Amino acid sequence: MLTRLSEILVCPACLPRETGLELSVSEQEGDDVIRGRLACPTCGQVYPIEDGLAALLPPQGHVPGVQSKYEDPRVVASYLWSHYADLRAAPESLAAHESLTAMFPQASGENDLALDAGCAVGRMAFELAGRGYFAVGLDLSRAFVETARRLARERELYYDEPIEGEITAGRTVRLPERFTPGRVECIQASVLAPPFRAGVFAAAASCNILDKVPEPLSHLLELSRVSAPGAALVFADPFSWSEDCAPKHRWLGGAMTGTLDCRGIENVRTILTGQGWRVDQDGFVWWKIRNHENHYELIRSLTLRATKHIG
């Protein structure tokens, strides 16, 4: 974990109260804490840093049972293809991340922070770094975060891509020069309890995560809490509601009854507006996920770009 991150971290167990964490270092290489811990002086919770990865996991109530699938190497390989195959012009790949990144302004200074909420294997975080931000990614999946951090430090990564059944082919992800080195850090944490001080991020991305969490409204409210006045938010989601992820009464759309019974994108727009955001762009983007050589999933995510009110 890069030491500069400790300045903005708070205890996720104490939220909504923001309690700063005390960093203890056992092993460090330059600005990177390899082994240590983050301790809360209020509740006593201790969060480990092992092999450079800070795990600031919230109470178990925030972790859905379906989460375990994201630790599977084949799922990690699927996400690596979805995030990076376009960089090698792989057949069938799409440039969804570049389309979304174009919706963000350039950072106004080198100290501007950007959040990639639900970063998976890190592509949006790298894209934000390429636009001048210091990008922070978070995800519940340890496998995802370890993969993103390895890419951030080594700039390339070899993995086995499923072809058919047990047959795989070796693939290598190589980051282009436009993804600025040293400008990305990823931690293991929840988008429902992001362990950051209020108002620290000048940009935030929420891509295909809203319909995967047990409390979608909490995710939007937390995005607003950690975003600074004037911040840019890019939101994308296919609204594939499922009771495997969230009980129906917590869906932000898609249900036939309840107070939020219209389409999800309109509810998100209303919620963001109520939190002081001005929605100034909408549309959609196509994503593709590759499970193996003959099995792809095509997903259309509806998008919003919003700016947080100043003053």
C-alpha positions in Angstrom: 0.0 0.0 0.0 1.4 3.4 -1.0 1.9 5.5 2.1 0.1 8.5 0.7 -3.1 6.5 1.0 -3.0 6.5 4.8 -3.8 10.2 4.8 -7.3 9.6 3.5 -8.2 6.3 5.1 -10.9 5.9 7.8 -12.2 2.9 9.7 -15.0 1.3 7.7 -16.5 -0.3 10.8 -17.0 3.1 12.4 -18.8 4.7 9.4 -20.6 7.1 9.2 -18.3 8.5 11.9 -14.9 9.1 10.2 -12.1 7.8 12.4 -8.6 8.0 11.0 -6.5 4.9 11.1 -3.0 4.5 12.6 -0.4 3.0 10.3 2.2 0.6 11.7 4.9 -0.6 9.3 6.8 -3.9 9.5 8.3 -3.9 6.0 8.5 -1.1 3.5 10.1 -0.6 0.0 10.3 3.1 -0.8 6.8 4.6 -0.5 5.2 1.1 -0.6 4.2 -0.6 2.7 4.7 -4.3 2.1 3.7 -5.5 5.5 2.0 -3.7 8.4 -1.4 -2.9 9.8 -3.9 -0.1 10.1 -5.6 0.2 13.5 -8.6 2.1 14.6 -8.1 4.0 17.9 -11.8 4.1 18.5 -13.2 0.6 17.9 -9.9 -1.3 18.1 -10.4 -3.0 14.6 -7.1 -3.9 12.9 -6.8 -4.1 9.2 -3.8 -6.1 7.8 -1.4 -5.1 5.0 0.1 -8.2 3.5 2.2 -8.4 0.4 1.4 -4.8 -0.1 -2.4 -5.3 -0.1 -4.4 -3.4 2.5 -7.6 -5.3 3.4 -10.1 -2.9 4.9 -13.1 -5.3 4.9 -16.4 -4.1 6.4 -18.6 -6.2 8.7 -19.7 -9.5 7.2 -23.2 -8.2 6.7 -21.9 -6.2 3.7 -20.5 -9.3 1.8 -23.0 -11.2 -0.4 -22.7 -14.9 -0.6 -22.2 -14.8 -4.4 -18.9 -12.9 -3.9 -16.8 -16.1 -3.7 -17.1 -16.7 -7.5 -14.9 -13.7 -8.1 -11.9 -15.5 -6.5 -12.0 -18.2 -9.2 -9.0 -18.0 -11.6 -11.3 -18.6 -14.6 -13.4 -15.6 -13.6 -10.3 -13.5 -13.2 -9.2 -14.5 -16.7 -12.7 -13.6 -18.0 -12.4 -10.1 -16.5 -8.8 -9.7 -17.7 -10.0 -10.3 -21.3 -12.9 -7.9 -20.8 -10.7 -5.2 -19.4 -7.6 -5.5 -21.6 -8.2 -7.6 -24.7 -8.8 -4.4 -26.8 -5.2 -3.3 -26.0 -4.0 -6.2 -28.2 -6.8 -5.8 -30.7 -8.2 -9.2 -29.9 -11.1 -10.3 -32.1 -14.5 -9.6 -30.5 -13.1 -7.1 -28.0 -14.7 -3.8 -27.3 -13.2 -0.4 -26.1 -15.8 0.3 -23.4 -13.4 1.6 -20.9 -12.0 4.2 -23.3 -15.5 5.4 -24.1 -16.3 5.9 -20.4 -12.9 7.5 -19.7 -13.6 10.1 -22.4 -16.5 11.3 -20.2 -14.0 12.5 -17.5 -12.2 15.8 -17.6 -8.4 15.9 -17.3 -7.2 16.2 -13.7 -6.5 19.8 -12.8 -3.4 18.9 -10.8 -1.2 16.0 -10.0 -2.7 15.7 -6.5 -6.3 15.2 -7.8 -7.6 11.8 -6.6 -10.0 9.5 -8.5 -12.0 6.6 -7.2 -12.8 3.4 -9.2 -15.5 1.8 -7.0 -15.7 -1.9 -7.8 -12.4 -1.8 -9.8 -12.2 -5.5 -10.6 -8.9 -6.0 -12.4 -8.2 -2.3 -12.6 -8.7 -1.0 -16.2 -10.7 2.1 -15.2 -8.2 3.0 -12.5 -5.4 2.9 -15.1 -7.4 5.0 -17.5 -8.0 7.6 -14.8 -4.3 7.7 -14.0 -3.8 8.3 -17.7 -5.9 11.4 -17.4 -3.7 12.8 -14.7 -5.4 11.6 -11.5 -3.9 9.5 -8.7 -6.4 6.6 -9.0 -7.6 4.5 -6.1 -9.4 1.3 -6.9 -11.4 -0.8 -4.4 -13.0 -4.2 -4.7 -14.2 -7.0 -2.4 -12.4 -9.6 -4.4 -8.9 -10.3 -3.2 -8.1 -12.0 -6.5 -9.2 -9.0 -8.5 -7.2 -6.5 -6.3 -4.1 -8.6 -6.3 -4.2 -8.8 -10.1 -4.7 -5.1 -10.5 -1.9 -4.3 -8.0 0.5 -6.7 -9.8 -0.3 -5.0 -13.1 0.3 -1.5 -11.5 3.8 -2.5 -10.3 5.0 -4.9 -13.0 3.2 -3.3 -16.0 2.5 -6.7 -17.5 0.9 -10.0 -16.5 0.7 -13.5 -17.9 -2.5 -15.5 -17.5 -4.2 -18.6 -18.9 -7.2 -17.8 -21.1 -9.9 -20.5 -21.3 -10.3 -21.9 -24.8 -12.6 -25.0 -24.4 -13.1 -27.2 -21.3 -9.7 -27.6 -19.7 -7.8 -26.2 -22.7 -6.2 -22.8 -22.2 -3.9 -20.5 -24.0 -1.3 -18.2 -22.5 -1.9 -14.5 -22.8 0.0 -11.4 -21.6 -1.5 -8.1 -20.6 0.9 -5.2 -21.2 0.1 -1.7 -20.1 0.7 1.1 -22.6 2.8 4.1 -21.7 -0.3 6.4 -21.4 -1.2 4.6 -18.2 1.2 6.6 -16.0 3.3 4.4 -13.7 3.1 4.9 -9.9 -0.4 6.6 -10.1 -2.6 3.7 -9.2 -3.3 1.9 -5.9 -5.9 -0.7 -5.2 -7.3 -2.0 -1.8 -9.7 -4.7 -0.7 -12.8 -2.9 0.6 -16.5 -2.6 0.0 -18.3 0.0 -2.2 -20.9 0.1 0.6 -18.3 1.2 3.2 -15.5 2.9 1.3 -12.8 3.6 3.9 -12.1 7.2 2.9 -12.6 10.7 4.3 -15.5 12.7 3.0 -14.9 14.9 -0.1 -11.5 13.7 -1.1 -12.1 12.5 -4.7 -12.2 14.8 -7.7 -13.5 12.1 -9.9 -15.3 8.8 -9.3 -16.4 5.8 -11.4 -19.1 3.3 -10.7 -19.2 0.8 -13.5 -21.4 -2.3 -13.5 -21.5 -2.6 -9.7 -24.8 -1.1 -8.6 -26.9 -4.2 -9.4 -24.3 -6.5 -7.7 -24.4 -5.1 -4.2 -26.9 -5.9 -1.4 -27.6 -2.2 -0.7 -27.6 -0.2 -4.0 -28.8 3.0 -2.4 -26.0 2.9 0.1 -23.5 2.7 -2.7 -24.8 5.9 -4.3 -24.9 7.7 -1.0 -21.3 6.7 -0.2 -20.1 7.8 -3.6 -21.6 11.2 -2.9 -20.0 11.3 0.6 -16.4 10.8 -0.6 -16.7 13.0 -3.7 -15.5 16.6 -3.5 -17.5 19.7 -4.7 -17.0 20.0 -8.4 -16.2 16.2 -8.7 -17.0 14.4 -11.9 -18.9 11.1 -11.6 -19.3 8.5 -14.4 -21.9 5.9 -13.7 -22.7 2.8 -15.8 -24.9 -0.2 -15.1 -27.1 -2.7 -17.0 -29.6 -3.0 -14.1 -29.6 -6.8 -14.1 -31.4 -7.0 -10.8 -31.3 -10.3 -9.0 -32.4 -11.4 -5.5 -29.1 -13.4 -5.4 -27.4 -10.0 -4.9 -30.0 -7.8 -3.2 -33.5 -8.4 -1.8 -36.2 -7.0 -4.1 -37.2 -4.2 -1.7 -33.7 -2.7 -2.1 -33.6 -2.7 -5.9 -33.5 0.8 -7.3 -35.9 -0.1 -10.2 -37.1 -3.1 -12.1 -39.8 -4.1 -9.5 -43.5 -3.9 -10.2 -44.4 -2.6 -6.8 -42.8 -0.2 -4.2 -41.7 3.4 -4.0 -39.0 2.9 -6.6 -41.0 1.0 -9.3 -39.8 2.8 -12.4 -36.6 2.1 -14.5 -33.3 2.1 -12.6 -31.6 4.8 -14.6 -34.3 7.3 -13.8 -34.1 6.4 -10.1 -30.3 6.8 -10.1 -30.7 10.2 -11.8 -33.3 11.3 -9.1 -31.1 10.1 -6.3 -28.0 11.8 -7.6 -29.9 15.0 -8.1 -31.1 14.9 -4.5 -27.5 14.5 -3.4 -26.4 17.7 -5.1 -25.3 16.3 -8.5 -26.1 17.8 -11.9 -26.5 15.1 -14.5 -25.1 16.6 -17.7 -24.7 13.6 -20.0 -26.4 10.2 -20.6 -26.2 7.3 -23.0 -25.1 3.7 -23.0 -22.0 1.6 -23.6 -21.6 -2.0 -24.8 -19.5 -4.4 -22.7 -18.4 -7.9 -23.6 -17.3 -10.7 -21.3 -15.5 -13.8 -22.6 -16.0 -17.1 -20.8 -14.3 -19.2 -23.4 -13.6 -19.2 -27.1 -17.2 -19.8 -28.1 -19.1 -18.2 -25.2 -19.4 -14.4 -24.9 -21.8 -12.3 -22.9 -22.9 -8.9 -24.5 -24.1 -6.3 -22.0 -25.5 -2.9 -22.5 -24.9 -0.5 -19.6 -26.8 2.8 -19.4 -24.6 5.7 -18.4 -24.8 9.0 -16.7 -22.2 11.7 -16.2 -22.7 14.1 -13.3 -20.9 17.0 -11.6 -21.2 17.6 -7.9 -22.6 21.0 -6.9 -20.1 23.5 -5.6 -21.0 25.5 -2.5 
